[in-house]
Amino acid sequence: MRGQRAVLAGVFATGVGALALWGTHRRYLVATVDGPSMEPTLHRGDRLLVRRAARARAGQIVVVRVPNPPLFDGLPPELAELTPDALATIPERLDLAPAPTGRLMIKRAVAVAGDRVPRERFPALRAVPEHVVPPGALVVLGDNPGASWDSRAYGFVHGHQLVGVAVRRIVPTRDTTSSSGERLVRKAP
């Protein structure tokens, strides 16, 4: 009888643990910074623990899904002078192509629903009829505006485009005994 209870308790505990892990997976994700738009706060390769959310506050670092940037005719300036033979040697990187449904980006929310629309800093918002950010929308900006594609170019981010809010930065450590070699640190707001 005791053996059966122990087995049932073990099965129950495993089921609860699996359910908790499934719930955590649905509520959180890990995002990796890939670019200079959030420097000096975040750098390429930094990883963030992100809580999926439907709302954000001004000042929070957020992950948003925005439409792909427009494609331009011609080559980027750094490739313009290459010969066709030299261009043919550049490997295709399909993993770098934007997803057809948009691109995940890490930015800072600078205005949220009810805040005044910051028209002077955001050309894409200069002609909008609203005087305040509409319900469910936000305005985002990279901490390094010179290297950021953000609300200055595409305007409001709407509620369905907000993926989540950064909770912590995941910092790799060398002095840890964990198998993953990473620890969580909370960065002060």
N, C-alpha and C positions, 0 to 999 in steps of 0.2 A: 504494500500500500504506500509506504514511504517512497519507494522507488518511483512509483507512478506519479506521485505528487511532485517529486523533484524533476521528473521529465516534463510534466505539464508546466511547472514553474519556469523551467528553462526555455520551453517553447514559447510561453507567454512573454518572457523577458526578451527573447530574440525578436518576436513579432513587434513588441513595443519599440525596441531599438531600431528596427527596420523602418517602422512608421515614422519615428522621429527623424531619422536620416532622410527619408523621402520628403518630409515636411521642410526640413532645413534646405534641402536642394532646391525646392520650389521657391523658397523665400530669399535665398542668397545666391550670388554668383561671384566669380572672381574675374575682374577686368584688368587687362594689362595695358599700360600706357605705351603707345606706339607713335611717337612724334613729339615735337618741341612745344606744342601749343599751350601746355600747362606749366612750363618752366617759369620761374624757378621752384614752384611748389612741388611739382611731380616731374620725373624725368623718364625718358624712354626705358622700358623694362620694369618700371615700378609696377607693383601689383596691388590692387585694391579689393577689399571685401565690400561688396555692394548689396544692400538690402533692396529687394524689389519694392517699389513704392509707386503710388498714384499721385503723390504731392511732394513738393520740395519747398524749402524755405530759402529766401535770398541769402546768399553767402555759402550755401552748401555746394559741394562737388557732386555732380550728377552724371549719370550715363544716359544718353539719349540716342534714339535711332532717328536719323535725319535722312532725307533723300540724298542720293548720290550727288556729288558735286558735278557741275556741268563739264562735259568733255569739250576740249578745244581742238580746232584743226591744227595740224602741224606738230612739231616735236617740242619738248621742253627745251629751254635755252641751252642747258648743259649738254644736250645731245644734237643740237642743230648743225654743228660743224662736222659730225661724223659722216664718213662715206657709207653708201649702202652696204658694202662688204663688212665694215666695222659694226654697223647696226645689226647685221644678221648674226653676229657672234654673241649678242646679248641674249641670255637665256630667258625664255618665257617664264613668268612667275604667276601662274593662274591663282595661286594662294593669296596673292596680293590684290587681285581684282575685287572691286567692291561687290557686295552681295546685291542681287537684283532688287531686294526690298529696301535697301538703304544701308547706311553705315552706322555702326556704333561709335559714339564719340564721348570723350570725357571732357566736361566743361564745368564752369561755375555758374550757378543760377544767380543772376544779378537783379532780376525783377520777377515777381510772382503775381498771381491774381490779386487785383486790387491796388498794386503799386502803379505809380505814374509811368507811362510808356516813355522810355529813355530815347526819344527821337534824335537828339543831337549827336549821340555816339553811334547810332545804329541806322545807317542809310536805308536798309530794307524796311524800317518801321516809320520812316518820315511821312509816308502818305496814308498810313492806316487811319481809319476814322475814329478808332477808340482813343480815349484820353488816359484810360487805365488799362493794365493788362487784363484781358478777359478771363473769366472763370476757367480753370483747368489749363491755362497756358502759362508759359514762362519765357523769359529772355535769358539766353546763355552767352557767355563770353569766355574765351581762353585767358588764362593768367598772363600769357605772352601774346598780346593782340597782334603783333607783327607777324606771327607765324600761326595764326588761328583762323579756321573757317568756322564761323559761328553765326549768331543771330544778326550780326551786321550784314551778312550776305543773304540769309534765308528767312529772317523774321522770327515770328513766334514759334516756339516749340509747343505743340499741343499735348494734352494729357496722354493720349494714346502713344505718343513718341517717347515719353519718359519711361525709362527702363528701371531706374532705381537711384538710390542715394548712397554715396560712399560712406562707409561706417569706419573703416580702419585701413591703414596701409599694411600690407604684408611684407615684412622685412626679412630677407634671408640672414641667418646668423651662422657663424662657424663654431660658436661655443655651446651649441645646444646638443642635447642627447637624443632629440626626437629624430625619427627616421626621415622626416621630410626636410629637415634643416631650415625650417622657417618658423617664425613666431609672429604673433599679432601685436602691433603696437597701436595705441590710440593717439592720434595727433590732436593737439589742442586746436579748437576752432579759431 
